[in-house]
Amino acid sequence: MSQPSVLATASVAAVATGLVAYALYFDHRRRTQPGFRRQLRRNERLQARAEKEQAQQETVKQREVIKLAVDLAKAEGFPSSVEEKEAFFLDQVSKGEALASDATKGIESALHFYKALKVYPTPGDLIRIYDQTVSKSILDVLAEMIAVDSELNIRDIETPNPADLFPPVGLD
C-alpha cells in the first residue's frame, strides 16, 4: 500500500546522503592535501587556456567568414545609376533590419547593411545612423567588414592636415 512511497523516500534520502558525504569528502581533501589543491588549480588553468584558445579560433574563423562575405559582395557588383542605387539601398537596409531581429544571423544582417553602405553617397552619415539604430554586435561585424574593404572611404570631407597650414622650414 504505502510501500512504493516508502521505497521512493528511502531512495531519495540515500542519494541525498551520498551527495552530502561526497561534498564533505571533497571539501576535506581540498583543505588538507596540498597536492589535491595544486591539481585543482592546474585543471582550472588548463581549462581557462583551452577556453581562450577556442575563443581565438572562433574569432579567426569569424574573420575569415567576414572576409569571404565581403569578397563575394564585391564580386556580385553594385549598381551604377542613381535610381538603381536608391532601390538597392532601400532593399538592402530593409533586409538587414529584418535579419537584425534574429541574433544568429548577425553576419548576414551586417552584410546587407554593408552593401547599403557601399552605395550610399555619404557613408559617414549612414554609419552615424547605424550607431543609433543597429545593435552593437551587428555594428562590430560591420566594422570588421569596413576594415576588410580598402576601397570604402567612410570619411565625409577630407580635412586638411594642420601641419600643411604652416609654411615649410627655411622660407623666412
Residue pairs with C-beta under 8 A, 6 or more apart in sequence:
29 36
30 36
30 37
30 40
62 107
62 141
63 144
65 107
66 107
66 141
66 144
66 145
66 148
67 148
69 107
69 111
69 145
70 111
70 114
70 145
70 148
70 149
73 111
73 114
73 115
73 118
74 149
74 151
78 85
78 88
78 115
78 118
78 119
79 85
79 87
79 88
79 119
85 119
88 115
88 116
88 119
89 116
89 119
89 120
92 112
92 113
92 115
92 116
92 119
93 112
93 113
93 116
95 112
96 109
96 110
96 111
96 112
96 113
96 116
96 134
97 109
99 105
99 108
99 109
99 112
100 106
100 109
100 134
100 135
100 138
102 109
103 137
106 137
106 138
106 141
107 141
109 138
110 138
110 139
110 141
110 142
110 145
111 145
113 130
113 134
113 138
113 142
114 142
114 145
114 146
114 149
116 126
117 123
117 126
117 127
117 130
117 142
117 146
117 152
117 154
118 149
118 152
120 126
122 156
123 152
123 153
123 154
124 154
124 155
124 156
125 156
127 154
130 139
130 142
131 139
134 142
146 152
146 154
